[in-house]
Every structure is written in structure tokens, then in C-alpha cells.
């Protein structure tokens, strides 16, 4: 039988522990309140702390804190890479000439100037681009470029799976490393957490340099785990590069076991825009490994490649501004005729939602393609649908893709601007993830992507406002509940 004095001590300790937890929760609540975040995010965190204090506290410690972003990622600045800095300074000095001579850019001057100011980036004219639709076009093209590598191969991916496609990539990288090519492979510690030690050991054993961006090995709460590297970059010899929505895995080729088809878009770039893309990779690599790469061979001088103006926009918690968010807002707000968007997730803040609604209310043709079936991120899927009603009322046309899962992240404006990249139309991409997008001010590419968009519409069903408003109470509950939780994700 437990003595009374021991029961009293246990009761006292329990009361003390409860008091400490309550005080910590209240303190965290005050911190969140005074951080002046968006009202939706503040309210979501306060509600979680109020109803699930212990769970909410743990979640906040891991995912919720808002550190001074440039202090954590202060090493990540591609403007500090010496060979690239010289090119940036040269481009800055000639910027007025560049902008004045840029073909068909006058209507989008605000767009490329704002990206230049906050990314940092600049418009390069000596480029040639090619749109790659789906894994059936991307993977053979990238593998062929890897096969032709002579000096270096740089890869940066959010997800690489240890499956047929992942092993095909591994085999080719090992082969090139054994030939003396410098191969660097950067993967996200969360997205590629199932890659496995055997896979990585085979790479490093053959001479491939591989590193995990913020690996999930720290056992204590930390602010870093919430910031992921969502970029998908391949650069070969500084002559050809790739970015877009496709990770590496069987599902990105044919849908895998979960989907009958996988719709995605990637972009091949040849030309001077690769200098910025290379700089982004090198700064990410230096932050992760500490290796400084400043040889001029990674920023080669190029002869004439083409005449397509391209601007690379990098965005993430290392910057003082949300570059891609600002660029998307500006692109939509300055549209004159049409805005076509394809995105797998649609978590909007007030600014982007207002820009889309204002464009539609102003008579522009605003269309959005969204998945008709969810992937593993079901909360995000249902939260996205909670925005449909307000967009539809304003005249935005929304279409649900039915052929499989649509994962492309694309935007076209007025047959003048084509955007392909890694950023979803959601708050995580805009504020928390490291993303990379290409803005091509090329009419032929924009028109091609608009035509691809119209073809995708043939695989879609439109969302009709009257029918959507008649959805069940249970569906509304899922959407509203998911929307409330979305700021925490």
C-alpha cells in the first residue's frame, strides 16, 4: 500500500507539472500572438493550443516557430559566388539596355523588374528552352544529357525513390562518376527519407558526392525541420539544365500503383539563365556540405544559344522577400487577357485570391486546373477545395483533372509569359519551402503551354457553382476543417 505522504508528493508533482505546462502554453500563445502572422495562421495555432495543449506545444516546437530566417540560412546566397557575382554586376550595369532591347517585354516590365529586385536574378536573352510534358519526355531527355556529361553533373531533388527510376538514375550517376565527372547529388532529408543507406552507399562508394538537406537526425525540437528543399534541379556541364515538377520515381513516370496517369511539366534550358540556376544549386550545396565551389568552369562562357528571354526566380526562407509569391501576384495583377494555372494544391492567401478574383471580375479569362483525385496530402486537397466557392462566384473557372493525378506547377499569362517550376499555388511553397521557377518571356513557349492547357481541359470536368454549393454537409465539414488546419501544415 502506498503511504499517504508519497501520494501527497505525487499529487503535488502532478499539479506542478500541470501548472508548468499551462504556463508554457500561455507563453507560447503570447509569442504567437505578438509574431503578427496572418490572422488565419495565428487563430489556427491558438485553437490547437487551447484544445490540445500538449499536442499543440509539441507541434509548435517542431513546426510552428518563426525564426529570423536569414540568420538560420545566412550562408545561402548565390549572389556571393565570385564568378556569378561578376556576371550579375555586368548584367546590372547593362540592365537598361537589356530591358529596352528585350523583345516583347514592355507589358511585363513590372514582373521582371520585381524578380530582379528581390530574387536576385536578371533577364538573360541568350537562351533556348524546351517544354517537357510528363515523365515520358523528361526522364529520357535528362538521362541522355547525363550520358553526355564531361565535367560535372549537379542534381537537387525533393524526392528520389529507391525504385526502378531511382535505380536507373543511380546507375547512370555511378557510371559518370567512375569516368571522372564531378557528380553532386543533393536530396531533401524529409522528402527522400526512404532512400536508404544502401542506395546512398553505392553512390558515394563510386565517387558521387551525396548530401541530405536538413536530415531528420536531430532528436530534439528544432526550427529547421519545417523548412524543406522542394527544388528539382539538374545541371550538366553548365550547358543544359532542367527544372519543374517532376521528382524521381516510378509514379512520376506513369502514375505508379496509385494513379492511372501522372501529368507533370518540366523545362529544359540551354543558355545564360543556367548561371542563376547553377548559383542556386551551389549555394544550397555549400549550406549543406560547407564545400565552396567557385571555379569558372561551373559558369562557362557560351556562344550564341538563342534569343529567348528567361528569368530564374529562387524563393525560400533564406530571402527577405517571398520572391515567387510576389512574382505570381504581379503576373496575375498585370494580366490583360488570360491567366491559366495548373497546380496540385491551392491554398491561397488574401493577396493571391484577390488578384485572381479581380482578374476574373474584370473580364479576363481565368482558368485553373486542379486534381480531381487527392494524393497522400488529403488535408491539403480538401482545404484547397474550400476556396472554390469564392473563386467561382468571381468568375474564375475551375476544372478537375480526371485522367490521373496532375502535379504540374505552371502559369501562363496573355500568351507572353510562361512559368514552369517547383512552386505550388499554396502557402507552404510561397513562405516555407525552397523553390525554383523559370519565367520565360517567350510567346512561342507561352502559346505552346496554353495549347497544352487546353488539351488537358479535355481530360477535365468543370466545377459548376450551383452544383458545388449543393455538396453535402460532410464534404463541407472536411473542407472547412482542413482549411482551418492548413496553416499548420
C-alpha positions in Angstrom: 0.0 0.0 0.0 1.3 3.4 -1.0 2.0 5.7 2.0 -0.1 8.9 2.3 3.0 11.1 2.3 4.1 9.6 -1.1 0.6 10.1 -2.5 0.8 13.8 -1.4 4.2 14.2 -3.1 2.9 12.6 -6.3 -0.2 14.8 -6.3 2.0 17.9 -5.7 4.3 17.0 -8.6 1.4 16.3 -10.9 -0.1 19.7 -10.0 3.3 21.4 -10.5 3.8 19.7 -13.9 0.3 20.7 -15.0 1.0 24.3 -13.9 4.3 24.4 -15.8 2.6 23.1 -19.0 -0.2 25.7 -18.7 2.3 28.5 -18.2 4.4 27.3 -21.2 1.3 27.0 -23.4 0.2 30.5 -22.4 3.7 31.8 -23.0 3.8 30.2 -26.5 0.3 31.6 -27.2 1.6 35.1 -26.4 4.6 34.6 -28.6 2.4 33.5 -31.5 0.1 36.5 -30.9 2.9 39.0 -30.9 4.5 37.5 -34.0 1.9 39.3 -36.1 1.4 36.4 -38.5 -1.6 36.1 -40.8 -4.9 36.0 -38.8 -5.7 32.5 -40.1 -2.4 31.1 -39.0 -2.5 32.8 -35.6 -6.0 31.6 -34.9 -5.2 28.0 -36.0 -2.3 27.8 -33.6 -4.2 29.4 -30.7 -7.1 26.9 -31.2 -4.8 23.9 -31.2 -3.0 25.1 -28.1 -6.4 25.8 -26.4 -8.0 22.4 -27.1 -4.9 20.2 -27.3 -2.3 22.0 -25.2 0.3 19.2 -25.0 0.0 18.1 -28.6 -0.1 21.7 -29.8 3.0 22.6 -27.8 4.9 19.7 -29.4 3.7 20.6 -32.9 4.7 24.2 -32.4 8.2 23.4 -31.1 8.8 21.3 -34.2 6.9 23.2 -36.9 5.5 26.4 -35.7 8.2 28.8 -34.7 9.2 31.7 -36.9 12.9 32.3 -36.5 14.7 35.2 -38.1 15.0 33.4 -41.4 18.1 35.0 -42.8 20.0 34.2 -39.6 19.4 30.5 -40.0 20.1 30.3 -43.7 22.5 33.3 -44.0 25.1 31.2 -45.9 22.6 30.6 -48.7 23.2 33.5 -51.1 24.1 32.8 -54.7 25.0 36.4 -55.2 28.2 35.8 -53.1 29.6 33.2 -55.6 32.5 35.1 -57.2 32.2 34.0 -60.9 28.4 34.6 -60.7 28.8 37.9 -58.9 30.8 39.2 -61.8 28.1 38.2 -64.2 25.4 39.8 -62.0 27.4 43.0 -61.8 27.9 43.1 -65.6 24.2 42.4 -66.1 23.2 45.1 -63.6 25.4 47.7 -65.4 23.7 46.9 -68.7 20.2 46.4 -67.3 18.7 49.4 -69.0 20.0 48.3 -72.4 18.9 44.7 -71.6 15.3 45.7 -70.7 15.0 48.2 -73.6 16.1 45.7 -76.1 14.2 42.7 -74.7 11.7 41.5 -77.3 8.0 41.8 -76.3 8.7 42.5 -72.6 7.2 46.0 -72.3 3.9 44.9 -71.0 5.6 42.8 -68.3 8.2 45.2 -67.2 6.9 45.3 -63.6 7.1 41.5 -63.4 10.7 41.1 -64.4 11.9 44.1 -62.6 10.4 42.9 -59.3 12.0 39.5 -59.7 15.3 41.2 -60.4 14.9 43.3 -57.2 14.1 40.6 -54.7 15.3 37.2 -56.0 18.1 38.3 -57.0 18.0 37.4 -60.7 18.0 39.1 -64.1 16.6 38.6 -67.5 19.0 36.8 -69.8 18.4 36.8 -73.6 20.8 34.2 -74.8 18.7 31.1 -74.1 16.8 28.3 -75.9 14.1 26.4 -74.0 12.0 23.3 -74.5 8.9 22.2 -72.6 8.9 18.6 -71.5 5.5 17.2 -70.7 5.3 14.2 -68.3 8.0 11.8 -67.3 8.0 10.0 -70.6 9.6 13.2 -72.1 11.6 14.3 -69.1 13.5 11.2 -68.0 14.9 10.1 -71.3 16.0 13.6 -72.1 17.7 14.1 -68.7 19.3 10.7 -68.9 20.7 11.5 -72.3 22.1 14.8 -71.0 23.8 12.9 -68.1 25.2 10.5 -70.6 26.9 13.4 -72.4 28.4 15.0 -69.3 32.1 15.7 -69.4 32.8 18.0 -66.5 30.1 17.9 -63.9 26.5 16.8 -63.0 24.6 18.6 -60.3 21.3 17.2 -59.1 18.9 18.6 -56.4 15.6 16.8 -55.7 12.9 16.9 -53.1 12.0 13.2 -53.6 14.1 10.4 -55.0 12.6 6.9 -54.6 14.5 3.7 -54.4 12.6 2.1 -57.2 13.1 1.4 -60.9 13.5 5.0 -62.0 15.6 5.9 -58.9 17.9 3.0 -59.6 18.2 3.9 -63.2 19.4 7.4 -62.1 21.8 5.8 -59.6 23.3 3.6 -62.3 24.0 6.5 -64.6 25.4 8.7 -61.9 27.8 5.9 -60.8 28.9 5.4 -64.4 29.7 9.0 -64.9 31.5 9.4 -61.5 33.8 6.4 -62.4 34.6 8.3 -65.7 35.9 11.2 -63.6 32.9 13.5 -63.9 32.2 15.6 -60.8 28.8 14.4 -59.6 27.0 16.1 -56.8 23.6 14.9 -55.5 21.6 16.9 -53.1 18.4 15.4 -51.7 15.9 16.6 -49.1 16.1 14.9 -45.8 12.4 14.6 -45.4 11.2 14.1 -49.0 13.8 11.4 -49.6 13.8 9.9 -46.1 13.1 6.4 -47.5 16.0 6.4 -49.9 18.0 4.0 -47.8 21.6 3.7 -46.7 22.4 1.0 -49.3 21.4 3.3 -52.2 23.5 6.2 -50.8 26.5 4.0 -50.0 26.5 2.7 -53.6 26.6 6.3 -54.9 29.3 7.5 -52.5 31.3 4.3 -52.9 31.6 5.1 -56.7 32.7 8.7 -56.1 29.4 10.5 -56.2 29.2 13.3 -53.6 25.7 12.9 -51.9 24.3 15.0 -49.1 20.9 15.4 -47.4 19.4 18.9 -47.0 18.4 19.2 -43.3 18.5 15.5 -42.5 16.0 14.1 -40.0 18.6 13.1 -37.4 18.2 15.7 -34.7 16.2 14.2 -31.8 15.2 17.5 -30.2 12.6 20.1 -31.4 14.2 22.5 -33.9 13.0 25.2 -36.3 14.8 23.7 -39.3 12.6 20.6 -39.8 9.8 22.8 -41.1 11.8 24.2 -44.0 12.2 21.8 -46.8 14.1 21.9 -50.1 11.3 21.4 -52.7 13.6 22.2 -55.7 14.1 19.9 -58.6 17.3 20.9 -60.5 19.6 19.1 -62.9 22.6 20.9 -64.4 25.1 19.3 -66.8 28.4 20.9 -67.6 26.8 24.4 -67.2 25.4 24.0 -70.7 22.0 22.4 -70.2 19.7 22.4 -67.2 16.3 21.2 -66.1 13.7 22.3 -63.5 10.0 21.6 -63.0 7.5 19.5 -61.1 8.9 16.0 -61.6 10.7 14.2 -58.8 12.5 10.9 -59.4 10.4 7.7 -59.1 8.1 5.3 -60.9 5.0 7.2 -60.1 6.4 10.3 -61.8 6.8 8.3 -65.0 3.4 6.5 -65.3 1.5 7.1 -62.1 2.9 4.0 -60.3 0.5 1.9 -58.2 -1.7 4.8 -57.1 -2.7 6.6 -60.3 -3.5 5.6 -63.8 -1.5 8.6 -65.2 0.8 11.3 -63.9 0.5 14.7 -65.5 3.5 17.0 -65.0 5.7 19.6 -66.7 9.4 20.2 -66.8 11.6 22.7 -68.6 14.9 22.3 -70.4 17.1 25.4 -70.6 20.2 26.0 -72.6 22.0 29.3 -72.3 22.9 32.0 -69.8 19.9 31.5 -67.5 21.8 28.5 -66.3 24.2 30.8 -64.4 21.5 31.6 -61.9 20.3 28.0 -61.7 23.9 26.9 -61.1 24.3 29.6 -58.4 21.2 28.4 -56.6 22.5 24.8 -56.6 25.9 25.8 -55.4 24.6 27.9 -52.6 22.3 25.1 -51.5 25.2 22.7 -51.7 27.6 25.0 -49.7 24.9 25.4 -47.0 24.5 21.7 -46.7 28.1 20.5 -47.0 30.3 23.5 -46.4 32.1 23.0 -49.8 32.8 26.2 -51.6 32.6 25.9 -55.4 33.9 29.0 -57.3 35.7 27.6 -60.3 34.9 29.4 -63.5 34.3 26.0 -65.2 30.9 25.9 -63.5 29.9 29.2 -65.1 31.2 28.7 -68.7 31.2 31.4 -71.3 28.8 30.5 -74.0 28.4 31.4 -77.6 25.1 32.3 -79.2 22.4 29.8 -78.0 19.2 31.5 -78.8 17.1 34.7 -78.3 14.6 33.6 -75.7 14.4 35.9 -72.6 14.4 33.8 -69.4 14.5 34.7 -65.7 15.1 32.3 -62.8 13.3 33.1 -59.6 14.5 31.4 -56.4 12.4 31.6 -53.3 12.7 30.4 -49.8 13.3 31.2 -46.1 16.8 32.4 -46.9 15.4 35.6 -48.5 13.9 38.7 -47.1 11.0 38.6 -49.6 8.8 35.8 -50.9 10.0 36.2 -54.5 7.8 33.7 -56.2 4.7 34.8 -54.3 5.4 38.4 -55.3 6.0 37.4 -58.9 2.8 35.4 -59.1 0.8 38.2 -57.7 2.3 40.7 -60.1 1.8 38.4 -63.1 -1.9 37.9 -62.3 -2.4 41.5 -61.4 -0.9 42.8 -64.6 -2.7 40.3 -66.9 -4.8 41.8 -69.7 -6.5 38.9 -71.4 -6.0 35.5 -69.8 -4.4 33.6 -66.9 -4.1 29.8 -67.0 -2.9 28.0 -63.9 -2.2 24.3 -63.2 -1.5 23.3 -59.6 -1.9 20.3 -57.4 -2.6 22.4 -54.3 -4.5 25.6 -54.0 -4.0 27.2 -50.5 -4.4 30.9 -51.1 -3.7 34.0 -49.0 -5.8 37.1 -49.4 -3.5 38.8 -51.9 -3.4 35.9 -54.5 -7.1 35.2 -54.0 -7.9 38.8 -54.5 -5.7 39.0 -57.6 -7.4 36.0 -59.2 -10.9 37.3 -58.3 -10.1 40.8 -59.6 -8.8 39.4 -62.9 -12.0 37.4 -63.4 -14.3 40.1 -62.3 -12.5 42.4 -64.8 -13.5 40.1 -67.6 -10.2 38.2 -68.1 -10.3 34.5 -68.9 -9.0 32.9 -65.7 -8.9 29.2 -65.6 -7.4 26.7 -63.0 -6.8 23.0 -63.5 -6.8 21.1 -60.2 -6.6 17.4 -59.4 -9.9 15.5 -59.4 -8.4 12.9 -57.1 -6.3 13.6 -54.0 -2.8 12.3 -53.4 -1.4 11.5 -50.0 -1.9 15.1 -48.9 -5.6 14.7 -48.3 -6.0 17.6 -45.9 -4.3 20.0 -48.3 -6.6 18.7 -51.1 -9.8 19.3 -49.1 -8.5 22.6 -47.8 -7.9 23.7 -51.4 -11.5 22.9 -52.4 -12.7 25.3 -49.6 -11.5 28.2 -51.8 -13.6 27.1 -54.8 -16.8 28.9 -54.0 -15.4 32.3 -53.7 -13.3 31.9 -56.8 -16.3 30.6 -58.8 -18.5 33.4 -57.7 -16.0 35.9 -59.1 -15.9 34.1 -62.4 -12.8 32.0 -62.1 -13.3 28.8 -64.0 -12.0 25.6 -62.2 -11.6 22.2 -63.8 -10.9 18.9 -62.1 -8.4 16.7 -63.9 -9.7 13.1 -64.2 -7.2 11.2 -66.3 -4.8 10.7 -63.3 -3.0 13.0 -60.9 -2.0 16.4 -62.1 1.2 17.6 -60.4 2.4 20.3 -62.8 3.1 23.8 -61.5 2.5 26.1 -64.4 1.2 29.6 -65.1 0.8 31.4 -68.4 -0.3 35.0 -68.9 -1.5 36.7 -72.1 0.5 34.4 -74.4 3.5 36.3 -73.3 4.8 34.8 -70.0 5.2 31.1 -69.3 6.1 29.9 -65.8 7.3 26.4 -65.0 8.8 25.4 -61.7 8.5 23.7 -58.4 6.3 26.1 -56.5 2.7 25.1 -55.9 0.0 27.7 -55.6 0.0 27.3 -51.8 1.3 29.0 -48.7 3.9 26.3 -47.9 5.6 26.9 -51.3 5.4 30.6 -51.0 6.6 31.0 -47.5 8.3 27.9 -46.1 9.9 25.8 -48.9 12.9 26.4 -51.0 11.5 26.7 -54.6 12.8 27.5 -58.1 10.8 28.7 -61.0 11.6 29.8 -64.6 9.8 32.8 -66.1 10.1 32.5 -69.9 9.1 35.7 -71.7 8.7 33.8 -74.9 5.5 34.0 -76.9 6.1 30.6 -78.7 6.5 28.8 -75.4 3.6 30.6 -73.8 1.3 29.7 -76.7 2.5 26.1 -76.6 1.8 25.8 -72.9 -1.7 27.4 -73.4 -2.4 24.8 -76.1 -1.2 22.0 -73.7 -3.5 23.5 -71.1 -6.5 23.4 -73.5 -5.7 19.7 -74.2 -5.6 19.0 -70.5 -9.1 20.6 -70.3 -10.3 17.7 -72.4 -9.4 15.4 -69.5 -11.2 17.6 -67.0 -14.7 18.2 -65.7 -15.7 21.7 -64.9 -16.7 22.7 -61.3 -20.1 24.4 -61.6 -21.0 26.8 -58.9 -24.6 25.6 -58.4 -23.6 22.0 -58.1 -20.7 22.8 -55.8 -22.9 24.8 -53.4 -25.1 21.7 -53.1 -22.3 19.5 -51.8 -23.1 17.5 -48.6 -22.6 18.8 -45.1 -20.0 16.2 -44.5 -18.0 17.4 -47.5 -18.3 21.0 -46.3 -17.1 19.9 -42.9 -14.0 18.2 -44.4 -13.2 21.3 -46.4 -13.6 23.8 -43.6 -11.8 21.6 -41.1 -8.9 21.1 -43.4 -8.8 24.8 -44.2 -8.5 25.5 -40.5 -5.6 23.1 -40.2 -3.9 24.1 -43.5 -1.9 27.0 -41.9 -0.2 24.4 -39.6 0.9 22.2 -42.4 
